[in-house]
Amino acid sequence: MKVVFSRKGFDSAAGGAPSPIINGRPISLPIPADDRSNTTYGDIGLGSVVEEMTRGVITASSFCHCDPMFEKGRCAFGQTGASQTHLSNNGVGKGDVFLFYGLFSELNGADRHHRIFGYLKIEEILKPGSAPTKASQPKGFCIRHPHTIGEWNENNSIYIGPAKVTKIALPKLRLSIPDGPVSHWQVPSWLRQTGLSYHGNAKRWLSNSVLHTTSPGQEFVADITGNRVAASWLKRLIGLIEGKA
């Protein structure tokens, strides 16, 4: 079984600001889109938030790359190019889990850090390819998925399955160590044992539980097959995201 730490949403490069935590709830802002989108920030109810976080540089009428797309307890997440090749090379498939994380801060910009905000358990993988059409749209999703619009790489793919976003910015969903660099993560000790793609250099492991993550990064894969401790950790984490623990 694979666990994928998948970076999504606003950051200093895409959007120019962190996603905000509002009234204790992390709100992941989709990155801006110049093309391959029919969806604005206003369409998904984030117009005022994005205007405040970007001081009006990005507005409610600006188009966004609404991905991952959550609806009615499910998620459709698209990937392509080198990142999709990395997922394929690491054998990511049905039954594996994406843990979506991003850069967050308080509404005033204080306490920038990485945190997990949602998950997706892969149940199905669509292959829209380089020239998707409206017929490529995942069933059960009202908003047109961006990976079904325009031209993409040949390996353009959409992962679908049960999913959830958290309603609370719980401390246990935070990755960055408190008062430390954003790139220094507090991680479970089993992760060093299983390994994490792009983090093979031993110097990145500051201790058994602190990892200096590489940047930029989008899909980091850990193979936890047969590791009961890791499986138990993942189950608890999903419970936290779902508000069951």
Secondary structure, DSSP 8 states (H G I E B T S, - for coil): -EEEEEE-S-BTTTBSS-EEEETTEE-----B-SSS---BTGGGT-HHHHHHHTTTSS-TTSBB---SEEETTEEEEEE-HHHHHHHHHTT--TT-EEEEEEEEEETTS-S-EEEEEEEEE--EEE---SS--GGGS-TT-SS--GGGSS---TT-EEEEEEEEE-SS--GGGB-B-TTS-TTEEE--THHHHH--TT---GGGBSSSSEEE--SS-SEEEEE-TT-HHHHHHHHHHHHHHHT--
